Amino acid sequence: MVDGPDATLDPEDWKDIRAIGHRMLDDMFDHLEGIRARPVWQQMPAEARDSLRAPLPRAPGSLEEAYRTLQDSVIPYTVGNPHPGFMGWVHGAGTPVGMLAEMIAGGLNANVGGRNQAPVEVEHQVSTWMASLFGFPANARGVFVTGTSIANFMGVVVARTAALGRDVREQGLAAHAGLRAYASVEAHGCIAKAMDMAGFGTDALRSVRVDAAGRMDLIELAAQVAADRANGLRPFLVVASAGTVNTGAIDPLAALADFAREHAMWLHVDGAYGALGMLAPDVAPLLGGIERADSIAFDFHKWGQVPYDAGYFMARDGDRMLDAFAAPASYLQRAGRGLAAGTAWPCDVGPDLSRGFRALKTWLTFQVYGADAIGRSISATCALARRLAERIAAEPELELAAPVTLNVVCFRYVCDDERRIEHINREIVLTLYDEGRVAPSATTLGGHYAIRAAIVNHRTGQADIDALVDAVLAAGRRLS
Ligand SMILES: *Cc1c(COP(=O)(O)O)cnc(C)c1O
């Protein structure tokens, strides 16, 4: 034993932790390799819940025992998105390489708020890749955040500072009543939340009607902007969706870019999952115009298959991010060389100071699988969605509830007893969860309940799609 601090948390002898650590790693590989054999989801039993409820441990416990608790009470009862039968919500599956990156990032425990270190370089490399993927200029900047909810919030804040100037950061919004933002009725709920958190209030967000394909109606947008202007209000931001959460619709991005320029408004694109469609040759053309956005929010943890969490914000003019977020602080002074060297640290371009090494799992994912393989899995999920739509069209007991643009398929079971259709579809979804083979989610479209299959997972295949249709039909027939 070497002389060490009295209160260190390191083991005296690393042999035991090394042994159990290797076992954990093997167990997690087994977990992923054997994922198809297990249910997508299962209800956490009361005993498992109870085993987690205990007072704050004061004294040391055994890692062996704690691991057993994890194996018995936690690992079997997660939401199930790595499973090929998971089609609920828009969740990515993760990969074994991403898992390894998380382990390395945990071991390094780098605080990537800034400073002169390689992890900042890795994050910078990902930014460069993304600027080139989205056709953004060399002065674009990007930064990792938890998810698109926060990235969209950043979009609102950056657009605000761009519209009002940096003084708004000292003065607040009190002197600037009347700013208005616009998004379609199909926009994700986090846009309204961002308006709320940014101090505008949700009433300052206008909801614009959509066409039959779920895309923002430009005539209605123009009318709302004109009416607001006429009333002395100040339109400053359009939020376009590139892949709506309900149906995967993509707003007309090029036309919105024209509109925003003409009206001196900021165009922010919520491309939470859809934006990475740029990696897929058959999806990228649908995103035409995204290269003209002022900012884009998206997630690597959805279609990018990077483990949670890995959200991303980028602005075509990176200095706008500095305007919105850089703050002088004596303890964050920069030096010409050494550990505190460097300009424009990640903490200068986003809301976070301390932040983990999210860039690593993203970098390693691209490094190992290659962008084309991610693109192919994106294309494959869209192809599966089209095949699912075809099967639905061929089954008299099923009806498609929305057109399929990308990878989201909304449908319902129908029968003669129309009053019971909603009830039956709700019960079908619950039955599927209990059965554990496939797990769709649900939504409401035009006031009607619909089963929603969001196919995001690189592990999902035709057999899983068939299992979904078969299970819905079987449950529907039993219930009707
Ligand atoms: C998932 C999603 C969001 C929210 O992203 P998080 O990463 O969950 O915060 C926002 N918009 C759309 C269209 C989404 O699909």
The ligand as an SDF file (V2000), in Angstrom:
LIG
                    3D

 15 15  0  0  0  0  0  0  0  0999 V2000
  -37.5930   14.4450  -29.2230 C   0  0  0  0  0  0  0  0  0  0  0  0
  -38.0150   15.7470  -29.7770 C   0  0  0  0  0  0  0  0  0  0  0  0
  -37.7880   16.9390  -29.0750 C   0  0  0  0  0  0  0  0  0  0  0  0
  -37.2230   16.9380  -27.6860 C   0  0  0  0  0  0  0  0  0  0  0  0
  -35.9260   16.4710  -27.6770 O   0  0  0  0  0  0  0  0  0  0  0  0
  -35.2750   15.9020  -26.3320 P   0  0  0  0  0  0  0  0  0  0  0  0
  -33.9560   15.3800  -26.7600 O   0  0  0  0  0  0  0  0  0  0  0  0
  -36.2050   14.8160  -25.8700 O   0  0  0  0  0  0  0  0  0  0  0  0
  -35.2030   17.0080  -25.3620 O   0  0  0  0  0  0  0  0  0  0  0  0
  -38.1130   18.1280  -29.6820 C   0  0  0  0  0  0  0  0  0  0  0  0
  -38.6550   18.1500  -30.9110 N   0  0  0  0  0  0  0  0  0  0  0  0
  -38.9080   17.0310  -31.6200 C   0  0  0  0  0  0  0  0  0  0  0  0
  -39.4980   17.1360  -32.9950 C   0  0  0  0  0  0  0  0  0  0  0  0
  -38.6030   15.7800  -31.0650 C   0  0  0  0  0  0  0  0  0  0  0  0
  -38.8220   14.6570  -31.7690 O   0  0  0  0  0  0  0  0  0  0  0  0
  1  2  1  0
  2  3  1  0
  2 14  2  0
  3  4  1  0
  3 10  2  0
  4  5  1  0
  5  6  1  0
  6  7  2  0
  6  8  1  0
  6  9  1  0
 10 11  1  0
 11 12  2  0
 12 13  1  0
 12 14  1  0
 14 15  1  0
M  END
$$$$
